[in-house]
Amino acid sequence: MTGCQGELAGEEFEVLIKDADGKTFIDETMTAPDHGFLDLWLPRDETYHIAIGHDGKTTGGEISTYEGDDTCITTMQLS
């Protein structure tokens, strides 16, 4: 069995997720669990714009939840 460890376990992040119509789905401060990754559960068959901030740095982009889409996204880097 293999696993991944994120670099910012226990750190707080500002998370904003809006659906394709611009409706806010999540707007909250979240704490990364021990494995260091944020766990986000989003409804299927939608496209979302996500913005994440931590310690003055940000990242974001578009993610979707259609069949065949990635369920684990580890490419967003804070800058």
MODELLER restraints for C-alpha pairs under 7 A, 6 or more apart:
rsr = mdl.restraints
at = mdl.atoms
rsr.add(forms.Gaussian(group=physical.xy_distance, feature=features.Distance(at['CA:5:A'], at['CA:35:A']), mean=5.13, stdev=0.5))
rsr.add(forms.Gaussian(group=physical.xy_distance, feature=features.Distance(at['CA:5:A'], at['CA:36:A']), mean=5.93, stdev=0.5))
rsr.add(forms.Gaussian(group=physical.xy_distance, feature=features.Distance(at['CA:6:A'], at['CA:35:A']), mean=5.87, stdev=0.5))
rsr.add(forms.Gaussian(group=physical.xy_distance, feature=features.Distance(at['CA:6:A'], at['CA:36:A']), mean=3.97, stdev=0.5))
rsr.add(forms.Gaussian(group=physical.xy_distance, feature=features.Distance(at['CA:6:A'], at['CA:37:A']), mean=5.64, stdev=0.5))
rsr.add(forms.Gaussian(group=physical.xy_distance, feature=features.Distance(at['CA:7:A'], at['CA:36:A']), mean=5.92, stdev=0.5))
rsr.add(forms.Gaussian(group=physical.xy_distance, feature=features.Distance(at['CA:8:A'], at['CA:32:A']), mean=6.95, stdev=0.5))
rsr.add(forms.Gaussian(group=physical.xy_distance, feature=features.Distance(at['CA:8:A'], at['CA:36:A']), mean=5.19, stdev=0.5))
rsr.add(forms.Gaussian(group=physical.xy_distance, feature=features.Distance(at['CA:9:A'], at['CA:32:A']), mean=5.21, stdev=0.5))
rsr.add(forms.Gaussian(group=physical.xy_distance, feature=features.Distance(at['CA:9:A'], at['CA:33:A']), mean=5.65, stdev=0.5))
rsr.add(forms.Gaussian(group=physical.xy_distance, feature=features.Distance(at['CA:9:A'], at['CA:34:A']), mean=5.14, stdev=0.5))
rsr.add(forms.Gaussian(group=physical.xy_distance, feature=features.Distance(at['CA:9:A'], at['CA:35:A']), mean=6.06, stdev=0.5))
rsr.add(forms.Gaussian(group=physical.xy_distance, feature=features.Distance(at['CA:9:A'], at['CA:36:A']), mean=3.73, stdev=0.5))
rsr.add(forms.Gaussian(group=physical.xy_distance, feature=features.Distance(at['CA:10:A'], at['CA:31:A']), mean=5.79, stdev=0.5))
rsr.add(forms.Gaussian(group=physical.xy_distance, feature=features.Distance(at['CA:10:A'], at['CA:32:A']), mean=5.01, stdev=0.5))
rsr.add(forms.Gaussian(group=physical.xy_distance, feature=features.Distance(at['CA:10:A'], at['CA:33:A']), mean=5.63, stdev=0.5))
rsr.add(forms.Gaussian(group=physical.xy_distance, feature=features.Distance(at['CA:10:A'], at['CA:34:A']), mean=6.33, stdev=0.5))
rsr.add(forms.Gaussian(group=physical.xy_distance, feature=features.Distance(at['CA:10:A'], at['CA:36:A']), mean=6.88, stdev=0.5))
rsr.add(forms.Gaussian(group=physical.xy_distance, feature=features.Distance(at['CA:11:A'], at['CA:31:A']), mean=5.48, stdev=0.5))
rsr.add(forms.Gaussian(group=physical.xy_distance, feature=features.Distance(at['CA:11:A'], at['CA:32:A']), mean=5.61, stdev=0.5))
rsr.add(forms.Gaussian(group=physical.xy_distance, feature=features.Distance(at['CA:12:A'], at['CA:29:A']), mean=6.45, stdev=0.5))
rsr.add(forms.Gaussian(group=physical.xy_distance, feature=features.Distance(at['CA:12:A'], at['CA:30:A']), mean=5.53, stdev=0.5))
rsr.add(forms.Gaussian(group=physical.xy_distance, feature=features.Distance(at['CA:12:A'], at['CA:31:A']), mean=4.33, stdev=0.5))
rsr.add(forms.Gaussian(group=physical.xy_distance, feature=features.Distance(at['CA:12:A'], at['CA:32:A']), mean=6.44, stdev=0.5))
rsr.add(forms.Gaussian(group=physical.xy_distance, feature=features.Distance(at['CA:12:A'], at['CA:54:A']), mean=6.82, stdev=0.5))
rsr.add(forms.Gaussian(group=physical.xy_distance, feature=features.Distance(at['CA:13:A'], at['CA:29:A']), mean=5.48, stdev=0.5))
rsr.add(forms.Gaussian(group=physical.xy_distance, feature=features.Distance(at['CA:13:A'], at['CA:30:A']), mean=5.24, stdev=0.5))
rsr.add(forms.Gaussian(group=physical.xy_distance, feature=features.Distance(at['CA:13:A'], at['CA:31:A']), mean=6.19, stdev=0.5))
rsr.add(forms.Gaussian(group=physical.xy_distance, feature=features.Distance(at['CA:13:A'], at['CA:52:A']), mean=6.50, stdev=0.5))
rsr.add(forms.Gaussian(group=physical.xy_distance, feature=features.Distance(at['CA:13:A'], at['CA:53:A']), mean=5.58, stdev=0.5))
rsr.add(forms.Gaussian(group=physical.xy_distance, feature=features.Distance(at['CA:13:A'], at['CA:54:A']), mean=5.02, stdev=0.5))
rsr.add(forms.Gaussian(group=physical.xy_distance, feature=features.Distance(at['CA:14:A'], at['CA:28:A']), mean=5.94, stdev=0.5))
rsr.add(forms.Gaussian(group=physical.xy_distance, feature=features.Distance(at['CA:14:A'], at['CA:29:A']), mean=4.52, stdev=0.5))
rsr.add(forms.Gaussian(group=physical.xy_distance, feature=features.Distance(at['CA:14:A'], at['CA:30:A']), mean=6.39, stdev=0.5))
rsr.add(forms.Gaussian(group=physical.xy_distance, feature=features.Distance(at['CA:14:A'], at['CA:52:A']), mean=5.56, stdev=0.5))
rsr.add(forms.Gaussian(group=physical.xy_distance, feature=features.Distance(at['CA:14:A'], at['CA:53:A']), mean=4.99, stdev=0.5))
rsr.add(forms.Gaussian(group=physical.xy_distance, feature=features.Distance(at['CA:14:A'], at['CA:54:A']), mean=6.50, stdev=0.5))
rsr.add(forms.Gaussian(group=physical.xy_distance, feature=features.Distance(at['CA:15:A'], at['CA:26:A']), mean=6.86, stdev=0.5))
rsr.add(forms.Gaussian(group=physical.xy_distance, feature=features.Distance(at['CA:15:A'], at['CA:27:A']), mean=5.66, stdev=0.5))
rsr.add(forms.Gaussian(group=physical.xy_distance, feature=features.Distance(at['CA:15:A'], at['CA:28:A']), mean=5.51, stdev=0.5))
rsr.add(forms.Gaussian(group=physical.xy_distance, feature=features.Distance(at['CA:15:A'], at['CA:29:A']), mean=6.04, stdev=0.5))
rsr.add(forms.Gaussian(group=physical.xy_distance, feature=features.Distance(at['CA:15:A'], at['CA:30:A']), mean=6.83, stdev=0.5))
rsr.add(forms.Gaussian(group=physical.xy_distance, feature=features.Distance(at['CA:15:A'], at['CA:51:A']), mean=5.97, stdev=0.5))
rsr.add(forms.Gaussian(group=physical.xy_distance, feature=features.Distance(at['CA:15:A'], at['CA:52:A']), mean=4.73, stdev=0.5))
rsr.add(forms.Gaussian(group=physical.xy_distance, feature=features.Distance(at['CA:15:A'], at['CA:53:A']), mean=6.70, stdev=0.5))
rsr.add(forms.Gaussian(group=physical.xy_distance, feature=features.Distance(at['CA:16:A'], at['CA:26:A']), mean=5.43, stdev=0.5))
rsr.add(forms.Gaussian(group=physical.xy_distance, feature=features.Distance(at['CA:16:A'], at['CA:27:A']), mean=4.48, stdev=0.5))
rsr.add(forms.Gaussian(group=physical.xy_distance, feature=features.Distance(at['CA:16:A'], at['CA:28:A']), mean=6.76, stdev=0.5))
rsr.add(forms.Gaussian(group=physical.xy_distance, feature=features.Distance(at['CA:16:A'], at['CA:50:A']), mean=5.77, stdev=0.5))
rsr.add(forms.Gaussian(group=physical.xy_distance, feature=features.Distance(at['CA:16:A'], at['CA:51:A']), mean=5.15, stdev=0.5))
rsr.add(forms.Gaussian(group=physical.xy_distance, feature=features.Distance(at['CA:16:A'], at['CA:52:A']), mean=6.46, stdev=0.5))
rsr.add(forms.Gaussian(group=physical.xy_distance, feature=features.Distance(at['CA:17:A'], at['CA:24:A']), mean=6.04, stdev=0.5))
rsr.add(forms.Gaussian(group=physical.xy_distance, feature=features.Distance(at['CA:17:A'], at['CA:25:A']), mean=5.46, stdev=0.5))
rsr.add(forms.Gaussian(group=physical.xy_distance, feature=features.Distance(at['CA:17:A'], at['CA:26:A']), mean=4.97, stdev=0.5))
rsr.add(forms.Gaussian(group=physical.xy_distance, feature=features.Distance(at['CA:17:A'], at['CA:27:A']), mean=6.52, stdev=0.5))
rsr.add(forms.Gaussian(group=physical.xy_distance, feature=features.Distance(at['CA:17:A'], at['CA:48:A']), mean=6.44, stdev=0.5))
rsr.add(forms.Gaussian(group=physical.xy_distance, feature=features.Distance(at['CA:17:A'], at['CA:49:A']), mean=5.64, stdev=0.5))
rsr.add(forms.Gaussian(group=physical.xy_distance, feature=features.Distance(at['CA:17:A'], at['CA:50:A']), mean=4.48, stdev=0.5))
rsr.add(forms.Gaussian(group=physical.xy_distance, feature=features.Distance(at['CA:17:A'], at['CA:51:A']), mean=6.43, stdev=0.5))
rsr.add(forms.Gaussian(group=physical.xy_distance, feature=features.Distance(at['CA:18:A'], at['CA:24:A']), mean=4.32, stdev=0.5))
rsr.add(forms.Gaussian(group=physical.xy_distance, feature=features.Distance(at['CA:18:A'], at['CA:25:A']), mean=5.21, stdev=0.5))
rsr.add(forms.Gaussian(group=physical.xy_distance, feature=features.Distance(at['CA:18:A'], at['CA:26:A']), mean=6.99, stdev=0.5))
rsr.add(forms.Gaussian(group=physical.xy_distance, feature=features.Distance(at['CA:18:A'], at['CA:48:A']), mean=5.53, stdev=0.5))
rsr.add(forms.Gaussian(group=physical.xy_distance, feature=features.Distance(at['CA:18:A'], at['CA:49:A']), mean=5.33, stdev=0.5))
rsr.add(forms.Gaussian(group=physical.xy_distance, feature=features.Distance(at['CA:18:A'], at['CA:50:A']), mean=6.64, stdev=0.5))
rsr.add(forms.Gaussian(group=physical.xy_distance, feature=features.Distance(at['CA:19:A'], at['CA:25:A']), mean=6.56, stdev=0.5))
rsr.add(forms.Gaussian(group=physical.xy_distance, feature=features.Distance(at['CA:19:A'], at['CA:47:A']), mean=6.10, stdev=0.5))
rsr.add(forms.Gaussian(group=physical.xy_distance, feature=features.Distance(at['CA:19:A'], at['CA:48:A']), mean=4.46, stdev=0.5))
rsr.add(forms.Gaussian(group=physical.xy_distance, feature=features.Distance(at['CA:19:A'], at['CA:49:A']), mean=6.38, stdev=0.5))
rsr.add(forms.Gaussian(group=physical.xy_distance, feature=features.Distance(at['CA:20:A'], at['CA:47:A']), mean=5.66, stdev=0.5))
rsr.add(forms.Gaussian(group=physical.xy_distance, feature=features.Distance(at['CA:20:A'], at['CA:48:A']), mean=5.70, stdev=0.5))
rsr.add(forms.Gaussian(group=physical.xy_distance, feature=features.Distance(at['CA:32:A'], at['CA:38:A']), mean=5.20, stdev=0.5))
rsr.add(forms.Gaussian(group=physical.xy_distance, feature=features.Distance(at['CA:44:A'], at['CA:65:A']), mean=4.91, stdev=0.5))
rsr.add(forms.Gaussian(group=physical.xy_distance, feature=features.Distance(at['CA:44:A'], at['CA:66:A']), mean=5.99, stdev=0.5))
rsr.add(forms.Gaussian(group=physical.xy_distance, feature=features.Distance(at['CA:45:A'], at['CA:65:A']), mean=5.09, stdev=0.5))
rsr.add(forms.Gaussian(group=physical.xy_distance, feature=features.Distance(at['CA:45:A'], at['CA:66:A']), mean=4.38, stdev=0.5))
rsr.add(forms.Gaussian(group=physical.xy_distance, feature=features.Distance(at['CA:46:A'], at['CA:64:A']), mean=5.62, stdev=0.5))
rsr.add(forms.Gaussian(group=physical.xy_distance, feature=features.Distance(at['CA:46:A'], at['CA:65:A']), mean=5.48, stdev=0.5))
rsr.add(forms.Gaussian(group=physical.xy_distance, feature=features.Distance(at['CA:46:A'], at['CA:66:A']), mean=6.53, stdev=0.5))
rsr.add(forms.Gaussian(group=physical.xy_distance, feature=features.Distance(at['CA:47:A'], at['CA:63:A']), mean=5.83, stdev=0.5))
rsr.add(forms.Gaussian(group=physical.xy_distance, feature=features.Distance(at['CA:47:A'], at['CA:64:A']), mean=4.16, stdev=0.5))
rsr.add(forms.Gaussian(group=physical.xy_distance, feature=features.Distance(at['CA:47:A'], at['CA:65:A']), mean=6.51, stdev=0.5))
rsr.add(forms.Gaussian(group=physical.xy_distance, feature=features.Distance(at['CA:48:A'], at['CA:62:A']), mean=5.62, stdev=0.5))
rsr.add(forms.Gaussian(group=physical.xy_distance, feature=features.Distance(at['CA:48:A'], at['CA:63:A']), mean=5.33, stdev=0.5))
rsr.add(forms.Gaussian(group=physical.xy_distance, feature=features.Distance(at['CA:48:A'], at['CA:64:A']), mean=5.94, stdev=0.5))
rsr.add(forms.Gaussian(group=physical.xy_distance, feature=features.Distance(at['CA:49:A'], at['CA:61:A']), mean=5.69, stdev=0.5))
rsr.add(forms.Gaussian(group=physical.xy_distance, feature=features.Distance(at['CA:49:A'], at['CA:62:A']), mean=4.50, stdev=0.5))
rsr.add(forms.Gaussian(group=physical.xy_distance, feature=features.Distance(at['CA:49:A'], at['CA:63:A']), mean=6.40, stdev=0.5))
rsr.add(forms.Gaussian(group=physical.xy_distance, feature=features.Distance(at['CA:50:A'], at['CA:60:A']), mean=5.13, stdev=0.5))
rsr.add(forms.Gaussian(group=physical.xy_distance, feature=features.Distance(at['CA:50:A'], at['CA:61:A']), mean=5.47, stdev=0.5))
rsr.add(forms.Gaussian(group=physical.xy_distance, feature=features.Distance(at['CA:50:A'], at['CA:62:A']), mean=6.11, stdev=0.5))
rsr.add(forms.Gaussian(group=physical.xy_distance, feature=features.Distance(at['CA:51:A'], at['CA:59:A']), mean=5.90, stdev=0.5))
rsr.add(forms.Gaussian(group=physical.xy_distance, feature=features.Distance(at['CA:51:A'], at['CA:60:A']), mean=4.24, stdev=0.5))
rsr.add(forms.Gaussian(group=physical.xy_distance, feature=features.Distance(at['CA:51:A'], at['CA:61:A']), mean=6.73, stdev=0.5))
rsr.add(forms.Gaussian(group=physical.xy_distance, feature=features.Distance(at['CA:52:A'], at['CA:58:A']), mean=5.57, stdev=0.5))
rsr.add(forms.Gaussian(group=physical.xy_distance, feature=features.Distance(at['CA:52:A'], at['CA:59:A']), mean=5.34, stdev=0.5))
rsr.add(forms.Gaussian(group=physical.xy_distance, feature=features.Distance(at['CA:52:A'], at['CA:60:A']), mean=5.90, stdev=0.5))
rsr.add(forms.Gaussian(group=physical.xy_distance, feature=features.Distance(at['CA:53:A'], at['CA:59:A']), mean=6.54, stdev=0.5))
rsr.add(forms.Gaussian(group=physical.xy_distance, feature=features.Distance(at['CA:57:A'], at['CA:78:A']), mean=5.45, stdev=0.5))
rsr.add(forms.Gaussian(group=physical.xy_distance, feature=features.Distance(at['CA:57:A'], at['CA:79:A']), mean=5.04, stdev=0.5))
rsr.add(forms.Gaussian(group=physical.xy_distance, feature=features.Distance(at['CA:58:A'], at['CA:78:A']), mean=4.97, stdev=0.5))
rsr.add(forms.Gaussian(group=physical.xy_distance, feature=features.Distance(at['CA:58:A'], at['CA:79:A']), mean=5.64, stdev=0.5))
rsr.add(forms.Gaussian(group=physical.xy_distance, feature=features.Distance(at['CA:59:A'], at['CA:76:A']), mean=6.17, stdev=0.5))
rsr.add(forms.Gaussian(group=physical.xy_distance, feature=features.Distance(at['CA:59:A'], at['CA:77:A']), mean=6.00, stdev=0.5))
rsr.add(forms.Gaussian(group=physical.xy_distance, feature=features.Distance(at['CA:59:A'], at['CA:78:A']), mean=4.99, stdev=0.5))
rsr.add(forms.Gaussian(group=physical.xy_distance, feature=features.Distance(at['CA:59:A'], at['CA:79:A']), mean=6.63, stdev=0.5))
rsr.add(forms.Gaussian(group=physical.xy_distance, feature=features.Distance(at['CA:60:A'], at['CA:76:A']), mean=6.72, stdev=0.5))
